[in-house]
Amino acid sequence: MAPSMSVVVFGAGVIGLTTAVELLRQHPTASITVVAKHLPGDQSSNDYCSSWAGANWISYDDKLGAQTDYEYVAFQRFLTIAANFARQSGVKRFPLRLVYDEDDIKKHGTEQIQQKWYEDLVGGVTEVPKEELPAWASFGLDLTTFMINPSIYLAWLQSHLLEAGVMFLRRSYKHIDQVFEDFSNAFAIFNCTGLGARTLGGIEDKRVYPIKGQTLLLSEPKIPLSRMYMHKINNDEFTHIFPRPLGGGIIVGGIRLHHDYNDQPDMDLAKRIKRRACELCPELGNPNELTVIRHNVGFRPSRKGGARIEKEQRHGKWLIHNYGAGGTGYQASWGMAQHAVDLLPKDVANRANL
């Protein structure tokens, strides 16, 4: 019997793990190895942002394109996961309330705000009655999407891969050619290194840059919250409240600071986050009485011009890039993975299985 196709996934964040699962789905006989410096369970704000994510599904794009295509595919996959593996995966179908203030209405208008490309996908978007909104709010929309507990979800993806025979190796590389040298029999290597693509030798993609995020992990309340909340303050700050499934506490945030490398939490910002969260969701109680378990700082692996999903030949092998998701790593993960795996030349895959 001829050996199966050998493929390496370099990187074990949500994009790398999802890519490995998609590889397994499309090529069930392939020999897959995931190699990475950080694996599920690790917490490194600089190198491994997947564990710090909110995380949920909500599209920020108004125009259809590659990004919305990725998000559409991911939503459909999360539907299946939530329906069949909610207790194992930490993925839960959950209501979300989007809240807009007067500045939003002046800038965009209620008609434009209501026009969501994903309205049919999520099962409808409805206007929130005025009496249910905070006093400062001018408009609100309710929809149902997904809430994800990253610590459970990442471990679940890894467990699925391990059960299928995928090998995991903890290794650190400074140059992409070192990966090719260590895995000389691989037909293809998938580069899912996130922020690491900026400094990885042989790649050094200067379009990649960090978007700093800061959140607070709050103690699980006695009475569970009934929905998620989001409200954009300005280009840098916003309020989100994400109750994590399976007793994972509540994540509140947050910020989007481009090109900010400071990994220390801003305690003044933390106070603003608590105050705004309680204004948006009175069920949380008094800001001064919130039990903060942890202050989180993470760096979204963004890329100017959008995610890079493309292939190139290197040393007679295929190198397929899949990185640069920014703050959409979870909500676009399955679509990005599908696109990346579809780039694997079919003739290579077929020859490997002859």
N, C-alpha and C positions, 0 to 999 in steps of 0.2 A: 504494500500500500504506500502510495506517495505521501510525503509529509504534507501537512496542511499549510496554508498560507500563514506566514508569520508577520504580525503587525505589532508595532509599539505605539503606545499612547504616552507622550511625555507631558506630565502634569496631572494632578489628581484633585483639582478643584471641581466645582460642579460641571464645568465645561468638559474637562478631561474625563470624568467618570461617566457623564452622559454620552460622550463620544464612544467610550468603550462599550457601553450597553448597546448603542446603536450599531456598532461594528458587530457585536454578537448577534443582534437581530438580523442584520443583512447577510452576515457571513458566519453562520453557526459552527462551521467546522474550522474556522481560523484559530490559530494559536496567538492569543493576545497577551501582551505584557504591559502593565501600567507601571511606569517608573517615575518617581517624583521625590523631591526633597521633603515635601509635607504631604501627609495623608489624613484622611478623616479622623477627627479627634484632636488634631493639632490646632493651636491658636497662635497665629503670627500675623499681626496687623499689617506688616510690610509685605510678606511673601504669600500669604494664604488668606485671601479675603472671604472665601466662600463661607467660612464658619461664622463670620461677623454679619452676614446679610440679614435683612429683615425677617423673612423674605416672603414675597407674595407675587401675584400676577396682576399687573395693571399697565396697560400700554400708554405711553406718553406721546405717541406719534399721531398726528392728525392726517398725514398723507400716507397712502398705501405705498409699499415698497418692500425692499428686502427685509427690513426690520420687522414690519408687521407680518410678513410671511413667516418669519421665524417664530413670532409670538403666537400666530394662529396654530401652527403645528404643536407648539408647547402646550397651549390650552387644551387641545384635543387629547394629548398624552396625559395631562394632569387629570382630565375627566376620568380616564380609565384607571389611573393609579388611585385616585380618591375613591372611586366606586369599589375597587377590588382589594386595595391594600392600605386603607386609611390608618389602621392600627399599627401596621408595620412601618409605613413610609413616613408618617408625620405630615402628609398632605391632606388638607381638608377643604372641602367646598365651604365658602364662608361669605357672608354679606360684607359689603364695603360701602361706606358713605363718603362721597367726594363733596367737600364743602368749599364754597367760593365766597369771597368778600366783594365789597363794592368796587375795588380796583379791578378785580377780575372781570366784573360785568362791564365796566367802562372800557376795558381794553379789548375784550373778546365778544361781549354780548351773549345773552342767554341762548340764542338760537345756535350760535357757533359752538358754545360749550356743550349743548345737548347732542350735537351731531358727532356721535362716536362710531368709528368704523367697526367696532366690535359689538355693537348693540345686539345684533342677532346671535352672535357667537356666545355671549354670556347669558342669553335668555331674556334680554330686555333691560332697559335703563329707565327708571322712573324718577320723577321730580319729588323731592322731599317736601312735605307740608311745612309752611313757614314756621308754625308753632313748635316744630321739632328741632329747629336750628338754633344755634347760639344767637344772642342778641346782635352781635356784630356781623353775622353772616347774612348774605343777600340771596344765596341760591344754593341748592344742594341736589345731588343725584345719588340714587341708590342702585346698586347692581350686586350681582353675586359672582364671586371669582374664587381665588384660592389663597389659603394661608399655609405656609410651609415652616416646619421646625427644622432648621438646617442641620443641627447636631444629629437628629434622628434620620433625616432624609439622606445625608451624605453617607452615613453608616449603612443605611438600607441599600443604597446603590452599590456600595463596596461589597456588602454581604451577597447580593445577587450575583455579582461578578465572580466572587470567590467560589460560590456554589457551582458556577458554570465552568470552573477550571481556569479562570483568568489568574495570571501570576502578578503579584505586586512586589516591587522592589523599591526600597528607600535609597535613593542615590541623588547626589547633587552634581550638576555639570556646569562648567563655565562656557562651553562651546558646543554647538549642535553637532559638530563632527565627532566629538567624543561619544555621543549617543550612537552615531552610525558605526563607530569602531567597536563599541561594546555589543552591538546587535547587528553584526555583519550579515546575518541570514535574513534580516527583516526585509520584506518587500516594500514596506512603507512605514514611515514614522509620522505620527500626528503631533504637531507642535501646539500644545494647549497650555502654554506657560504663562498666560495672563500678563501681569506687569513685568514678569521676567523676560519677556520678549524684547524689552527695551535695552537690556544690558547683555543678553545672551550672545556670546560670540558667534559670528556667522549669520546672525539675524539682526541684532542691534537696530530694531525698528524705533526710530526717534519720534514716530507719530504716537507711540504709546506713552501715556502719562497717567498719574494718579488723580482721582477725584476723592478727596477725603470725606469720610462720613463719620459722624459721632452719634451714638445712641445710648440709651439707658435701658438696662434689663431690670424690670420691676418684678417684685414678688407676685406670685399667683394670687389673685384676689379670692375672697370667700365666695363671692357671687360672680361667675364668669361673665365676661363682656359678650354682648350679643352681636357685635360687628367690629370691623376694622374702620379706621377713620384716616382721611388724608386732607390736608389743607396746605396749599403753597403760600408761603409768606412773601418771598422775593426770589431772585435768581439763585441765592445762596442758601437760604433757610426755608424749611417747610416743617409742618407738623404731621407726623404719622403715628398711629397707634395700632400695633399688630399683636393681638393675643395669640401666642404660639400654641399649636395643637398639642395634645397629650401632656398637659400640665407644664409647658415650657416657660411659663411666666409671660410677661408682656414687654414687648420692645417698643420704646417711644423715641422719636427723633425729630428733626435731624438736620443735617447740612449737606451741601454739595460744594466743596471748595476745590476748584481746579488748581492743579500744580502745587498743592500744599503737602509738604512732606513731614510736617510736625505730627508725631505719633502720640502726643500727650493730650488728654482730654481737657477741654476748656470748661472750667467749672462755672463761669458766668453763663456760658451757653447752656450748660446742664440745668441751671436755674430757670432759664427761659423755656427750655424744653418742657420741664415739669409744669410750669405755669400754663403754657399754651395747651399742653395735653389735657390738663384738668378743665380748661375753658371749653375745649372741643368735646371732651367726654366727661361730663360731671360725675359719672359713676365712679371715676377714679378717686374722687374725694379731694381733700386738701393737698396742695402741692407739698407743703412742709411735712405732711404725714406719709408721703409715699415711701415705701421701702425699696431702696435702690440696692440691688444685688451686685451690679457691676456697671462700670462706665466703659463703653466700647468705642474704640477708634479703629477704623479700617480704611483701606484704600481701594476704591473701585478701579479695576484695570481698564481704563478707557483708551480710546484711540481716535485721533483726529481723522475724520472721514468715515468712521464706522468700523465695525468688526472686520478683521481680515480672515476670509475663508477662501483659500486658493491653494493650488498645488504648483510645485516646481520639481524639477529633477535635480538630484544632488548625488554625486558619486554613483551614478547609474541607478539610483533608487528614487522612490517618490517621497517627497516631503510635503505634507499637507498641513497647512496652517489653519488654526481655529482659535482665535484669541481676539481680545479687544471689545468685549461685551459691555464694558462700563458697568452701569448700575442695572443692566437687564440680564445678568447672567442666568438667573433662575427662570425668568419669564420667557427668555428666548432660547434656553438651553437645548431643548429637543429639536427645534427647527434648525439651529446652528449645527447641531450634531448630524442631523439628517443630511443637510447640505454638504458638510465636510466629508461624510462617508460616501455620499454619492459621487464625490470627485475621485474616489479610488478607481483607477482605470479598470474597466471590466475585463479587458484582456489579461491584465496582470492577475486579477483574482481568479479568472478561469484557468489560466496556466498553472497557478499554484495548486489547484485542486484536481488536476488531471491525474 
